[in-house]
């Protein structure tokens, strides 16, 4: 069945004319005559049976339909261009599209990717931030690293590591003390994470404390946002130490209490069933699992993870 799609030339002329709201500027950009651009857009309007521009002696203006259509066309042309450049750049290489939770991708995965590139230069790994669940069928992702319980329908999941967050804050909040008691922490401003809304409640509950305001406080989506808010002394945040190693080394953040929040959830690599046999993805998975196995979670300042000190 023949697709109802206008010519690429017409769409390119329309996108340029819509962006400039000028046939003349579009013709200069595309190295075409103004008449050629006008004909392409007229053909497109005839094909759609919709007016895209209002013509006047002063020039052209997009109609409401033209404005809406131009945004969609621009997005699709951008996508086609990206995919074309990706194919042109492969030259026999493989590319993996990976969805990652942002702070984990930035603080843990990216510093290690150089090792992967050194050993597997023929494989390119592209990273895209995703903080919320999605369907692989609706995306072009080959795999995803996410935090959860390992149950993702239609995928094969591999457990990577746990996170064990602890309360952290700017050094001024300690007021010279080596640590803060949980009861004192309960009295201070608590920074909340929107993707883990009950984290503070779980932390206090594991210490058998009932804190009425454990859900109160400003909410941020990413650990990196929580870290910056804590650096600027806006309150305490529950953050896994391995995600803030630089801040802990520099002293802009300190651990207020070494007691960890333990959870059954962890970071997983999820691979959709249809991609299980991709050679490049198997290579990346084996490398990633080895990195996770070799990883140890050190705490600066002599604090020991898992000590359970209160």
C-alpha positions as CSV (number, residue, x, y, z in Angstrom):
1,X,0.0,0.0,0.0
2,X,1.5,3.3,-1.1
3,X,2.3,5.6,1.8
4,X,0.6,9.0,2.0
5,X,3.9,11.0,2.5
6,X,4.8,14.2,0.6
7,X,8.2,14.5,-1.1
8,X,11.2,15.1,1.0
9,X,12.1,18.1,-1.1
10,X,8.8,19.7,-0.4
11,X,9.1,19.1,3.4
12,X,12.6,20.5,3.5
13,X,11.5,23.7,1.7
14,X,8.5,24.0,4.0
15,X,10.6,23.5,7.2
16,X,13.1,26.2,6.1
17,X,10.3,28.6,5.0
18,X,8.4,28.0,8.2
19,X,11.5,28.6,10.4
20,X,12.3,31.9,8.6
21,X,8.7,32.8,7.7
22,X,10.2,33.8,4.5
23,X,10.4,32.1,1.1
24,X,13.3,34.4,0.2
25,X,15.4,33.4,3.2
26,X,14.5,29.7,2.7
27,X,15.7,29.9,-0.9
28,X,19.0,31.4,0.1
29,X,19.6,28.8,2.8
30,X,18.7,25.9,0.4
31,X,20.6,27.4,-2.6
32,X,17.3,27.3,-4.7
33,X,15.4,30.0,-6.5
34,X,12.5,31.6,-4.7
35,X,10.2,30.3,-7.4
36,X,11.4,26.8,-6.8
37,X,10.6,27.1,-3.0
38,X,7.2,28.6,-3.8
39,X,6.4,25.7,-6.2
40,X,7.4,23.0,-3.6
41,X,5.3,24.6,-0.9
42,X,2.3,25.0,-3.3
43,X,2.7,21.3,-4.2
44,X,2.7,20.4,-0.5
45,X,-0.4,22.5,0.2
46,X,-2.1,20.8,-2.7
47,X,-1.1,17.4,-1.4
48,X,-2.4,18.2,2.1
49,X,-5.4,20.2,0.9
50,X,-4.5,22.6,3.7
51,X,-3.2,26.2,3.6
52,X,0.1,26.4,5.4
53,X,0.9,30.1,4.8
54,X,-1.0,33.3,4.5
55,X,0.4,35.4,1.6
56,X,0.4,39.1,1.5
57,X,2.3,42.0,0.0
58,X,4.4,42.1,3.1
59,X,5.4,38.5,2.9
60,X,4.1,35.2,4.3
61,X,2.9,34.1,7.8
62,X,2.2,30.6,9.0
63,X,-1.4,29.6,9.5
64,X,-2.3,27.7,12.7
65,X,-2.2,24.5,10.7
66,X,1.1,25.5,9.2
67,X,2.6,26.3,12.6
68,X,1.5,22.9,14.1
69,X,2.6,21.0,11.0
70,X,6.0,22.8,10.9
71,X,6.9,21.7,14.4
72,X,6.1,18.1,13.7
73,X,8.0,18.2,10.4
74,X,11.0,19.8,11.9
75,X,11.2,17.1,14.7
76,X,10.9,14.3,12.1
77,X,13.5,15.8,9.8
78,X,15.9,16.2,12.7
79,X,15.4,12.6,13.6
80,X,16.0,11.4,10.1
81,X,19.2,13.5,9.9
82,X,20.4,12.0,13.2
83,X,19.8,8.5,12.0
84,X,21.4,9.2,8.7
85,X,24.6,10.6,10.3
86,X,24.7,7.7,12.7
87,X,24.6,5.2,9.8
88,X,27.2,7.2,7.9
89,X,29.4,7.3,10.9
90,X,29.3,3.6,11.7
91,X,31.4,2.3,8.8
92,X,31.2,-1.3,10.0
93,X,31.0,-0.4,13.7
94,X,28.2,-1.1,16.1
95,X,26.2,1.5,18.1
96,X,24.3,0.8,21.3
97,X,21.5,3.1,22.5
98,X,21.4,3.0,26.3
99,X,18.9,4.6,28.6
100,X,20.3,5.4,32.0
101,X,19.3,7.0,35.3
102,X,21.1,10.3,35.1
103,X,23.4,10.6,38.2
104,X,24.4,6.9,38.0
105,X,25.3,7.4,34.4
106,X,27.3,10.5,35.0
107,X,29.0,9.6,38.3
108,X,29.6,5.9,38.0
109,X,29.2,4.7,34.3
110,X,30.8,7.5,32.4
111,X,34.2,7.5,34.2
112,X,34.4,3.7,33.3
113,X,33.4,3.9,29.7
114,X,36.9,4.9,28.6
115,X,38.0,1.4,29.6
116,X,35.2,-0.1,27.4
117,X,36.1,2.1,24.5
118,X,39.8,1.1,24.8
119,X,39.0,-2.6,24.7
120,X,36.1,-2.4,22.2
121,X,36.7,0.6,19.9
122,X,34.3,-0.8,17.3
123,X,31.3,-0.3,19.6
124,X,29.9,3.1,20.4
125,X,27.7,3.5,23.4
126,X,25.2,6.4,23.4
127,X,23.6,7.5,26.7
128,X,20.2,9.1,27.2
129,X,18.8,10.1,30.5
130,X,15.6,8.4,31.6
131,X,14.3,8.7,35.1
132,X,10.8,7.1,34.6
133,X,9.7,3.7,33.4
134,X,9.0,3.3,29.6
135,X,8.2,0.7,27.0
136,X,11.1,-0.5,24.9
137,X,8.6,-1.0,22.0
138,X,8.1,2.8,22.0
139,X,11.8,3.7,21.8
140,X,15.0,2.9,20.0
141,X,16.8,1.9,23.1
142,X,18.8,-1.4,23.0
143,X,19.0,-1.6,26.8
144,X,18.5,0.4,30.0
145,X,20.1,0.8,33.4
146,X,17.5,1.6,36.0
147,X,16.9,1.3,39.8
148,X,14.2,-1.0,40.8
149,X,13.3,-4.6,41.8
150,X,14.5,-6.3,38.6
151,X,11.0,-7.0,37.4
152,X,10.6,-5.5,33.9
153,X,8.2,-7.3,31.7
154,X,9.6,-8.5,28.4
155,X,13.2,-8.0,29.4
156,X,16.2,-10.0,30.8
157,X,17.5,-8.1,33.8
158,X,21.0,-8.4,35.4
159,X,21.6,-7.1,38.9
160,X,24.5,-4.6,39.0
161,X,24.7,-3.1,42.5
162,X,22.9,-1.6,45.4
163,X,23.1,2.0,46.5
164,X,22.9,2.2,50.3
165,X,22.2,6.0,50.8
166,X,23.3,7.8,53.9
167,X,22.4,11.3,55.3
168,X,24.7,14.0,53.9
169,X,24.9,17.7,54.3
170,X,27.1,20.8,54.0
171,X,29.8,20.8,56.8
172,X,28.3,23.9,58.5
173,X,25.3,21.9,59.5
174,X,27.5,19.6,61.7
175,X,28.5,22.6,63.8
176,X,31.8,21.0,64.6
177,X,30.3,17.6,65.6
178,X,31.6,14.4,64.0
179,X,28.1,13.2,63.3
180,X,24.4,14.0,64.0
181,X,22.1,11.7,65.9
182,X,19.0,10.6,64.0
183,X,16.8,12.5,66.4
184,X,18.7,15.7,65.6
185,X,18.5,15.0,61.9
186,X,14.7,14.7,62.3
187,X,14.6,18.3,63.5
188,X,16.4,19.7,60.4
189,X,15.3,20.4,56.9
190,X,15.0,17.2,54.9
191,X,15.6,17.2,51.1
192,X,13.3,14.8,49.3
193,X,13.8,12.9,46.1
194,X,10.7,12.6,43.9
195,X,11.7,9.2,42.5
196,X,12.2,7.8,46.0
197,X,9.5,9.7,47.9
198,X,9.5,7.5,51.1
199,X,13.3,7.3,51.5
200,X,13.5,9.4,54.6
201,X,10.5,7.6,56.2
202,X,12.2,4.2,55.5
203,X,15.5,5.5,57.0
204,X,13.9,6.6,60.2
205,X,11.7,3.5,60.4
206,X,14.7,1.3,60.1
207,X,15.9,3.1,63.3
208,X,12.5,2.5,64.9
209,X,11.8,6.3,64.8
210,X,8.4,7.8,63.9
211,X,9.0,11.3,62.5
212,X,5.9,13.3,61.6
213,X,7.7,15.5,59.1
214,X,9.6,12.8,57.3
215,X,7.8,13.5,54.0
216,X,8.2,17.2,54.2
217,X,10.7,19.3,52.4
218,X,11.6,20.5,48.8
219,X,11.5,17.7,46.2
220,X,14.1,17.2,43.5
221,X,14.2,14.5,40.8
222,X,17.9,13.7,40.6
223,X,20.6,12.8,43.1
224,X,22.8,15.5,41.5
225,X,20.1,18.1,42.4
226,X,19.9,16.8,46.0
227,X,23.7,17.0,46.2
228,X,23.8,20.6,45.1
229,X,21.0,21.6,47.4
230,X,22.8,20.0,50.3
231,X,26.1,21.7,49.3
232,X,24.3,25.0,49.6
233,X,23.1,24.0,53.1
234,X,19.4,23.8,52.2
235,X,19.1,20.7,54.3
236,X,20.1,17.0,54.5
237,X,19.8,14.6,51.7
238,X,19.9,10.8,51.5
239,X,22.4,10.0,48.8
240,X,24.6,6.9,48.1
241,X,28.2,7.9,48.8
242,X,29.5,6.4,45.5
243,X,27.5,9.1,43.6
244,X,29.1,12.0,45.4
245,X,32.7,10.9,45.8
246,X,34.1,14.2,44.5
247,X,32.0,16.3,46.9
248,X,33.0,14.1,49.8
249,X,36.7,14.3,48.9
250,X,36.6,18.1,48.5
251,X,34.6,18.5,51.7
252,X,31.7,20.3,50.2
253,X,29.5,17.5,51.5
254,X,30.0,15.4,54.7
255,X,28.3,12.3,56.0
256,X,26.0,13.4,58.8
257,X,25.4,9.9,60.0
258,X,26.9,6.6,58.7
259,X,23.8,4.6,59.1
260,X,22.7,3.2,55.7
261,X,19.3,2.8,54.3
262,X,19.1,-0.8,53.1
263,X,16.7,-1.8,50.3
264,X,15.8,-4.8,48.3
265,X,16.0,-2.6,45.2
266,X,19.2,-2.2,43.1
267,X,20.6,-1.0,39.8
268,X,19.8,-3.4,36.9
269,X,20.7,-3.7,33.3
270,X,17.5,-4.5,31.4
271,X,17.8,-6.0,27.9
272,X,14.6,-6.5,25.9
273,X,14.1,-10.0,24.6
274,X,14.4,-9.0,21.0
275,X,17.9,-7.6,21.6
276,X,19.3,-10.5,23.7
277,X,21.4,-11.9,20.8
278,X,23.0,-8.6,19.7
279,X,26.7,-9.3,19.8
280,X,27.7,-5.8,20.7
281,X,25.2,-5.8,23.6
282,X,26.4,-9.1,24.9
283,X,29.9,-7.6,24.9
284,X,28.8,-4.5,26.8
285,X,26.8,-6.6,29.3
286,X,29.8,-8.8,30.1
287,X,32.0,-5.8,30.6
288,X,29.4,-4.0,32.7
289,X,28.8,-7.0,34.9
290,X,32.6,-7.3,35.5
291,X,32.8,-3.6,36.4
292,X,30.0,-4.0,38.9
293,X,31.6,-7.1,40.4
294,X,35.0,-5.4,40.7
295,X,33.5,-2.3,42.2
296,X,33.9,-1.5,45.9
297,X,32.1,1.3,47.6
298,X,34.7,3.2,49.7
299,X,33.7,5.9,52.1
300,X,36.1,8.8,52.7
301,X,37.1,10.0,56.2
302,X,37.5,6.4,57.5
303,X,33.8,5.7,57.6
304,X,32.9,2.1,56.9
305,X,30.0,1.2,54.7
306,X,27.7,-1.2,56.4
307,X,28.8,-0.3,59.9
308,X,25.3,0.6,61.0
309,X,26.6,3.2,63.4
310,X,24.0,5.5,64.8
